């Protein structure tokens, strides 16, 4: 009788094991993603990045999220942020979108990411000694604490859970700035790759590893020399591929790409991964051309900041002409609107700051939720352009200790423009609105238009040389600087 019971239990265990194996969907492709701040996401997430995210593109939370609410080890539609609650746009965002656009409809794509700003490749290693964290900065220890000071173990834990649902198809890596000049970097990456495959019960050298270049020197990258070392990785690891960062703009710090740069880089990761599958001419989710920039106008119900109350001397001696909107900051100066009693902008979705001319003076738009000017504000750089659109619901600020925390938009004490100073800034307007500036649609009939201007889809890809006689399907497009709806 005891033997019978033991056999029955063994049989039930075997059935459970088989059922578990059968639960893994071969059409759910999983990608492990790791790295430092450029994989973590260091550019602001713009409204367009939260729109039309395919349900077939999923992310597994590797930590608990507060905003949006997500639980570690669970799958969600991959609406950014993908790494932690207050991280930004990453190459993963448009990698996943491009992948699902080029794979059969029954195929889903999932990403599992562990990325930590400022980390060295050693911090991602299986054998990293967490006791050495006592020598690291407080902000970095806070990041590591999110992963119980063991990022490799957390990545394997989540990847194993992901294997219950799908099949691991590849690894995405973006790391290098913190190991700038490290001639042993390729060996260290190779070890992590081998350890991951062994711990996930994958055959050696069975999946590709894609490693992205850091910001190139000619684009102002301060660690651009590291790319010469990254270029050697395929000679060290036969399954490795290097993803070019050629012509990708950086946000002004020499380390991190702009949102446009992350989108293009993500598409490049996907193009290379698809090539390993034999798909050599993929549909790309985002154009490498500089994307459409709207020219939003305030409407009824918006909160328009009046030039008559603009103070050019909040910090340093600046000047401002309320008739022309021209502000010249003093050295490292700040000018804008300041309030003794804070104003409440929490009832609006967006704040728009637009210039009449491209800026060339390091201009930033800043919003303060503290009475003191010396406390950290929300900051967004114009990066040589004319427009900043900030999402008030979810607006963040980067503290000096490395933490990223929400801005209290219900208590705004000042907002305006910071610059190096001495050069005119041509301000068009600043206003808070509930209308998405990227979705102001002008509806027209195609046959009524004779506009001979290139037409772009909503991801920035050119789809026709002109609107006239273009064979376009129903949907939203950009033409002559306006969004149109084709019926």
C-alpha positions as CSV (number, residue, x, y, z in Angstrom):
1,X,0.0,0.0,0.0
2,X,2.8,2.4,0.9
3,X,4.6,1.6,-2.4
4,X,1.3,2.3,-4.2
5,X,0.9,5.7,-2.5
6,X,4.6,6.6,-3.2
7,X,4.1,5.7,-6.9
8,X,0.9,7.8,-7.0
9,X,2.6,10.8,-5.5
10,X,5.5,10.4,-7.9
11,X,3.1,10.2,-10.7
12,X,1.3,13.4,-9.6
13,X,4.6,15.2,-9.3
14,X,5.6,14.1,-12.7
15,X,2.3,15.3,-14.1
16,X,2.8,18.6,-12.4
17,X,6.2,18.9,-13.8
18,X,5.0,18.1,-17.3
19,X,2.1,20.6,-17.0
20,X,4.6,23.2,-15.9
21,X,6.8,22.6,-18.9
22,X,3.8,22.6,-21.2
23,X,2.7,26.0,-19.8
24,X,5.7,27.7,-21.4
25,X,4.5,29.2,-24.7
26,X,7.0,28.9,-27.5
27,X,5.4,31.9,-29.1
28,X,6.2,34.1,-26.1
29,X,9.8,35.4,-26.8
30,X,11.6,36.6,-23.7
31,X,14.6,38.9,-23.7
32,X,16.9,39.5,-20.7
33,X,18.0,43.1,-20.4
34,X,20.8,44.5,-18.2
35,X,23.1,47.4,-17.9
36,X,23.5,50.8,-16.3
37,X,21.8,54.1,-16.8
38,X,21.2,54.0,-20.5
39,X,19.5,50.7,-20.2
40,X,17.7,51.9,-17.0
41,X,16.3,54.9,-18.9
42,X,17.6,58.4,-18.6
43,X,15.4,60.5,-20.9
44,X,12.0,61.9,-20.1
45,X,9.1,59.7,-21.2
46,X,7.1,61.8,-23.6
47,X,3.3,61.5,-24.2
48,X,3.8,59.7,-27.5
49,X,5.8,56.9,-25.7
50,X,2.8,55.9,-23.7
51,X,0.5,55.7,-26.7
52,X,-0.4,52.6,-28.7
53,X,1.9,50.3,-26.8
54,X,1.1,46.8,-28.3
55,X,-0.5,44.4,-25.9
56,X,1.8,41.8,-27.4
57,X,4.8,43.7,-25.9
58,X,5.1,42.8,-22.2
59,X,7.4,43.6,-19.3
60,X,8.0,41.6,-16.2
61,X,8.6,43.9,-13.1
62,X,11.9,43.0,-11.5
63,X,11.0,45.2,-8.5
64,X,7.8,46.4,-6.9
65,X,6.6,49.6,-8.6
66,X,4.6,52.4,-6.8
67,X,3.8,54.4,-9.9
68,X,2.4,52.7,-11.9
69,X,1.5,50.0,-9.4
70,X,3.3,46.8,-10.4
71,X,4.3,43.7,-8.5
72,X,7.7,42.0,-8.8
73,X,7.6,38.9,-11.0
74,X,4.3,39.8,-12.7
75,X,3.7,40.6,-16.4
76,X,2.3,43.9,-17.7
77,X,1.8,45.6,-21.0
78,X,5.2,47.4,-21.5
79,X,4.1,51.0,-21.0
80,X,7.1,52.9,-19.8
81,X,8.8,53.1,-17.3
82,X,10.1,49.5,-17.6
83,X,12.8,49.3,-15.0
84,X,11.6,51.0,-11.8
85,X,8.9,53.4,-10.9
86,X,10.7,56.6,-11.7
87,X,13.1,55.6,-14.5
88,X,12.8,57.0,-18.0
89,X,12.7,55.9,-21.6
90,X,15.1,53.0,-22.6
91,X,16.2,51.2,-25.7
92,X,13.8,48.4,-24.6
93,X,10.7,50.5,-25.3
94,X,11.2,50.6,-29.1
95,X,13.0,47.3,-29.3
96,X,9.9,45.5,-28.2
97,X,7.6,47.5,-30.4
98,X,9.7,46.9,-33.5
99,X,10.0,43.2,-32.7
100,X,6.2,42.6,-32.5
101,X,5.7,44.7,-35.7
102,X,7.9,42.1,-37.6
103,X,6.9,38.8,-36.0
104,X,3.7,36.8,-36.6
105,X,0.6,38.0,-34.7
106,X,0.6,34.9,-32.5
107,X,4.1,35.9,-31.1
108,X,4.4,38.0,-28.0
109,X,7.6,39.7,-26.8
110,X,8.6,40.1,-23.2
111,X,11.5,41.9,-21.5
112,X,12.9,41.2,-18.1
113,X,15.3,44.0,-17.0
114,X,17.7,44.7,-14.2
115,X,19.6,48.0,-14.8
116,X,21.3,50.3,-12.3
117,X,22.5,53.8,-13.0
118,X,26.3,54.1,-12.4
119,X,26.9,50.4,-12.0
120,X,30.1,48.7,-13.2
121,X,30.0,45.5,-15.1
122,X,31.3,43.9,-11.9
123,X,28.1,44.9,-10.0
124,X,26.1,42.7,-12.5
125,X,28.4,39.7,-12.0
126,X,27.2,36.5,-10.2
127,X,30.2,36.7,-7.8
128,X,29.9,40.3,-6.9
129,X,30.7,40.9,-3.2
130,X,27.9,43.0,-1.8
131,X,30.0,43.9,1.3
132,X,32.0,46.3,-0.9
133,X,28.9,48.5,-1.2
134,X,30.0,50.2,2.0
135,X,32.5,52.1,-0.1
136,X,29.8,53.3,-2.6
137,X,27.8,56.6,-2.6
138,X,24.5,56.7,-0.8
139,X,22.5,57.2,-4.0
140,X,24.1,54.1,-5.6
141,X,23.5,52.0,-2.4
142,X,19.8,53.0,-2.7
143,X,19.6,51.7,-6.2
144,X,21.3,48.4,-5.3
145,X,18.9,48.0,-2.3
146,X,16.0,47.7,-4.8
147,X,17.6,44.4,-5.9
148,X,18.5,43.3,-2.4
149,X,22.1,44.2,-3.2
150,X,22.3,41.2,-5.6
151,X,21.2,42.3,-9.1
152,X,22.4,39.2,-10.8
153,X,20.4,36.9,-8.5
154,X,17.3,39.1,-9.0
155,X,17.8,38.9,-12.8
156,X,18.0,35.1,-12.7
157,X,15.1,34.8,-10.3
158,X,12.8,36.8,-12.6
159,X,14.2,35.1,-15.8
160,X,13.4,31.7,-14.3
161,X,9.9,32.9,-13.6
162,X,9.6,34.2,-17.1
163,X,10.7,30.8,-18.4
164,X,7.5,29.4,-16.9
165,X,5.6,31.4,-19.5
166,X,7.9,31.7,-22.5
167,X,11.2,31.0,-24.1
168,X,14.4,33.1,-23.7
169,X,15.6,34.3,-27.1
170,X,18.3,36.7,-26.4
171,X,20.1,39.1,-24.1
172,X,20.3,42.9,-24.4
173,X,23.2,44.8,-22.7
174,X,24.0,48.5,-22.4
175,X,26.9,49.1,-20.1
176,X,30.4,50.6,-20.4
177,X,30.6,54.2,-19.1
178,X,31.5,53.1,-15.6
179,X,34.2,50.7,-17.0
180,X,35.6,53.3,-19.5
181,X,39.0,52.1,-20.7
182,X,38.7,48.6,-19.0
183,X,40.6,46.3,-21.3
184,X,39.1,43.2,-19.5
185,X,35.5,44.3,-20.1
186,X,34.9,41.8,-22.8
187,X,36.1,38.9,-20.6
188,X,33.8,40.1,-17.8
189,X,30.8,40.3,-20.1
190,X,31.6,36.8,-21.4
191,X,31.6,35.4,-17.9
192,X,28.2,37.0,-17.1
193,X,26.8,35.5,-20.4
194,X,28.1,32.0,-19.6
195,X,26.8,32.2,-16.0
196,X,23.3,33.3,-17.1
197,X,23.0,30.5,-19.7
198,X,24.2,27.9,-17.1
199,X,21.8,29.2,-14.4
200,X,18.9,29.3,-16.8
201,X,19.6,25.8,-18.1
202,X,20.3,27.1,-21.6
203,X,22.8,25.5,-23.9
204,X,26.1,27.3,-24.1
205,X,26.3,29.9,-26.9
206,X,22.7,29.2,-27.8
207,X,21.3,32.8,-27.8
208,X,22.6,36.1,-29.1
209,X,23.9,38.9,-26.9
210,X,23.4,42.4,-28.2
211,X,25.6,45.1,-26.7
212,X,25.0,48.8,-27.5
213,X,27.7,51.4,-28.0
214,X,27.9,54.4,-25.6
215,X,27.4,58.0,-26.8
216,X,30.0,58.5,-29.5
217,X,32.8,61.0,-29.1
218,X,31.8,63.0,-32.2
219,X,28.3,63.4,-30.6
220,X,29.9,64.8,-27.4
221,X,30.3,61.5,-25.6
222,X,32.7,61.7,-22.7
223,X,33.2,57.9,-22.7
224,X,33.3,57.5,-26.5
225,X,36.6,55.8,-26.4
226,X,34.9,52.8,-24.7
227,X,33.4,51.9,-28.0
228,X,36.7,50.6,-29.3
229,X,36.6,48.0,-26.5
230,X,32.9,47.2,-27.0
231,X,33.8,46.6,-30.7
232,X,36.0,43.7,-29.7
233,X,33.2,41.8,-28.0
234,X,32.2,39.6,-31.0
235,X,35.8,38.3,-31.2
236,X,35.6,37.4,-27.5
237,X,32.1,36.0,-27.6
238,X,30.9,34.4,-30.9
239,X,27.2,35.1,-30.2
240,X,27.8,38.8,-29.5
241,X,26.6,41.6,-31.8
242,X,27.4,45.3,-31.3
243,X,24.7,47.9,-31.8
244,X,25.9,51.2,-33.3
245,X,25.2,54.6,-31.7
246,X,26.2,56.5,-34.8
247,X,24.6,59.9,-35.1
248,X,22.5,59.5,-31.9
249,X,22.1,62.7,-30.0
250,X,22.9,63.0,-26.3
251,X,21.1,65.1,-23.8
252,X,24.0,67.5,-22.9
253,X,25.8,65.5,-20.2
254,X,27.9,63.5,-22.6
255,X,26.6,60.2,-21.2
256,X,22.9,59.8,-21.9
257,X,20.9,59.8,-25.1
258,X,17.9,62.0,-25.8
259,X,14.5,60.4,-26.0
260,X,14.8,60.4,-29.8
261,X,18.2,58.7,-29.4
262,X,16.8,55.9,-27.2
263,X,13.9,55.3,-29.7
264,X,16.3,54.9,-32.6
265,X,18.8,52.8,-30.6
266,X,15.9,50.5,-29.5
267,X,15.0,50.0,-33.2
268,X,18.6,49.2,-34.0
269,X,18.7,46.5,-31.3
270,X,15.5,45.0,-32.8
271,X,16.8,45.2,-36.4
272,X,19.9,43.3,-35.4
273,X,17.9,40.7,-33.4
274,X,15.5,40.2,-36.3
275,X,18.5,39.7,-38.6
276,X,19.6,36.8,-36.4
277,X,16.2,35.3,-37.2
278,X,16.6,35.8,-40.9
279,X,14.4,38.9,-41.1
280,X,16.7,41.3,-43.0
281,X,14.4,44.1,-44.1
282,X,12.2,44.8,-41.1
283,X,9.5,47.3,-40.6
284,X,11.0,49.8,-38.2
285,X,8.8,51.3,-35.5
286,X,10.6,54.7,-35.4
287,X,12.3,56.8,-38.0
288,X,15.9,57.9,-37.6
289,X,14.8,61.3,-39.0
290,X,14.3,64.0,-36.4
291,X,10.7,63.5,-35.3
292,X,7.7,65.7,-35.8
293,X,7.7,68.6,-33.3
294,X,4.2,70.1,-32.8
295,X,3.5,73.8,-32.4
296,X,0.8,73.8,-29.7
297,X,-1.4,76.8,-29.0
298,X,-3.3,77.5,-25.7
299,X,-7.0,77.1,-25.8
300,X,-10.0,77.9,-23.6
301,X,-9.6,76.4,-20.2
302,X,-5.8,76.4,-20.3
303,X,-3.6,78.2,-17.7
304,X,-1.5,80.7,-19.7
305,X,1.4,82.3,-17.8
306,X,1.2,86.1,-18.4
307,X,4.4,87.8,-19.6
308,X,3.4,90.9,-17.5
309,X,4.3,88.9,-14.4
310,X,7.6,87.4,-15.7
311,X,10.5,88.1,-13.3
312,X,13.9,88.0,-15.1
313,X,15.8,88.4,-11.9
314,X,14.8,85.4,-9.8
315,X,18.5,84.4,-9.9
316,X,21.1,86.8,-11.4
317,X,20.4,90.1,-13.2
318,X,18.5,89.3,-16.3
319,X,16.3,91.4,-18.6
320,X,12.9,90.7,-20.2
321,X,10.7,92.5,-22.8
322,X,7.1,91.5,-22.2
323,X,6.1,92.8,-25.7
324,X,8.5,90.5,-27.6
325,X,9.0,87.7,-25.0
326,X,12.8,88.0,-25.2
327,X,14.5,87.0,-22.0
328,X,18.3,87.5,-21.5
329,X,19.5,85.7,-18.3
330,X,22.3,86.8,-16.2
331,X,25.2,84.4,-15.7
332,X,23.7,81.0,-14.7
333,X,20.5,83.0,-14.4
334,X,16.9,82.0,-13.9
335,X,13.8,84.0,-14.8
336,X,10.1,83.2,-14.8
337,X,7.1,83.2,-12.6
338,X,7.4,83.1,-8.8
339,X,4.7,82.8,-6.1
340,X,4.7,83.5,-2.4
341,X,1.6,81.3,-2.1
342,X,2.1,78.2,-4.3
343,X,-0.2,77.6,-7.2
344,X,-1.9,74.3,-7.9
345,X,-1.3,72.8,-11.3
346,X,-2.4,69.3,-10.4
347,X,-5.7,69.7,-12.3
348,X,-3.8,69.9,-15.6
349,X,-2.2,67.0,-17.5
350,X,0.6,68.9,-19.3
351,X,2.8,72.0,-19.1
352,X,4.1,73.4,-22.4
353,X,7.1,75.7,-22.8
354,X,7.7,76.8,-26.3
355,X,10.3,79.2,-27.8
356,X,10.1,81.1,-31.1
357,X,13.7,80.2,-32.1
358,X,16.0,77.2,-31.4
359,X,18.0,77.8,-28.2
360,X,21.8,77.8,-28.1
361,X,22.5,78.7,-24.5
362,X,21.9,75.5,-22.6
363,X,18.4,76.6,-21.8
364,X,16.4,74.4,-19.3
365,X,12.7,74.7,-18.2
366,X,12.4,74.2,-14.5
367,X,9.5,73.8,-12.1
368,X,9.9,74.1,-8.3
369,X,7.7,72.6,-5.6
370,X,9.7,74.2,-2.8
371,X,9.9,77.8,-1.5
372,X,13.7,77.7,-1.6
373,X,15.4,78.3,-5.0
374,X,18.2,76.0,-3.9
375,X,16.1,72.9,-3.6
376,X,16.0,70.5,-6.6
377,X,13.3,71.3,-9.2
378,X,11.9,69.4,-12.2
379,X,14.3,70.1,-15.1
380,X,13.9,69.5,-18.8
381,X,16.4,70.6,-21.4
382,X,15.5,72.1,-24.7
383,X,18.6,70.5,-26.3
384,X,18.9,73.1,-29.0
385,X,15.2,72.9,-29.9
386,X,12.1,75.0,-29.2
387,X,9.7,72.8,-27.2
388,X,9.4,71.2,-23.8
389,X,6.2,69.3,-22.9
390,X,6.1,68.0,-19.4
391,X,3.5,65.6,-18.0
392,X,2.3,67.1,-14.7
393,X,0.8,63.8,-13.6
394,X,4.1,61.9,-13.0
395,X,6.5,64.8,-13.1
396,X,9.8,63.8,-11.4
397,X,12.9,65.5,-10.0
398,X,16.4,64.0,-9.6
399,X,17.7,64.6,-6.1
400,X,21.4,65.1,-5.4
401,X,21.6,61.6,-3.7
402,X,20.5,60.0,-6.9
403,X,16.9,59.4,-6.0
404,X,14.1,60.2,-8.4
405,X,11.0,61.4,-6.7
406,X,7.6,62.9,-7.7
407,X,7.2,66.7,-8.0
408,X,4.3,68.0,-6.0
409,X,2.4,69.8,-8.8
410,X,-0.3,70.9,-6.3
411,X,2.3,73.3,-4.8
412,X,4.3,75.1,-7.5
413,X,6.4,78.1,-6.2
414,X,8.1,79.1,-9.3
415,X,8.7,78.0,-12.9
416,X,10.7,79.4,-15.8
417,X,13.9,79.3,-17.7
418,X,17.5,78.7,-16.7
419,X,20.4,79.5,-19.0
420,X,24.2,80.1,-19.0
421,X,23.3,83.7,-19.7
422,X,24.1,86.6,-22.0
423,X,22.2,85.4,-25.0
424,X,18.5,86.2,-25.8
425,X,15.9,83.5,-25.3
426,X,12.8,84.1,-27.5
427,X,9.9,82.8,-25.4
428,X,6.7,82.1,-27.3
429,X,4.5,81.0,-24.4
430,X,4.1,78.8,-21.3
431,X,0.8,77.2,-20.5
432,X,-0.8,74.3,-18.6
433,X,-3.3,72.3,-20.4
434,X,-5.3,69.1,-20.4
435,X,-5.0,68.6,-24.2
436,X,-2.1,66.4,-25.4
437,X,0.1,68.7,-27.5
438,X,1.0,65.8,-29.7
439,X,-2.6,64.9,-30.5
440,X,-4.1,68.2,-31.8
441,X,-5.7,66.7,-34.9
442,X,-6.8,68.6,-38.0
443,X,-9.3,66.3,-39.9
444,X,-9.3,66.7,-43.7
445,X,-10.3,64.8,-46.7
446,X,-7.4,63.5,-48.7
447,X,-8.9,64.4,-52.1
448,X,-9.3,68.0,-51.0
449,X,-5.6,68.6,-50.4
450,X,-3.0,69.6,-53.0
451,X,-0.2,69.9,-50.4
452,X,3.0,68.7,-52.0
453,X,4.8,67.9,-48.7
454,X,6.2,64.6,-47.3
455,X,3.9,62.6,-45.1
456,X,5.0,60.8,-41.9
457,X,3.2,58.3,-39.7
458,X,2.9,58.8,-36.0
459,X,6.2,57.1,-35.2
460,X,8.1,59.6,-37.5
461,X,8.6,57.3,-40.5
462,X,8.1,58.8,-43.9
463,X,5.3,57.0,-45.8
464,X,4.7,59.2,-48.8
465,X,6.4,62.0,-50.7
466,X,3.3,64.1,-50.7
467,X,-0.3,64.0,-49.4
468,X,-1.7,64.5,-52.9
469,X,-2.6,61.2,-54.5
470,X,-0.9,59.3,-51.7
471,X,-2.4,55.8,-51.1
472,X,-2.7,56.0,-47.3
473,X,-4.9,53.9,-45.1
474,X,-7.2,55.4,-42.6
475,X,-5.4,56.9,-39.6
476,X,-3.3,59.7,-38.2
477,X,-0.4,61.2,-40.1
478,X,1.8,64.3,-40.0
479,X,2.0,66.6,-43.0
480,X,3.3,70.2,-43.3
481,X,3.7,70.4,-39.6
482,X,0.2,69.4,-38.7
483,X,-1.5,66.2,-37.7
484,X,-4.2,65.0,-40.1
485,X,-6.7,62.2,-40.1
486,X,-7.2,60.3,-43.3
487,X,-10.8,59.0,-43.7
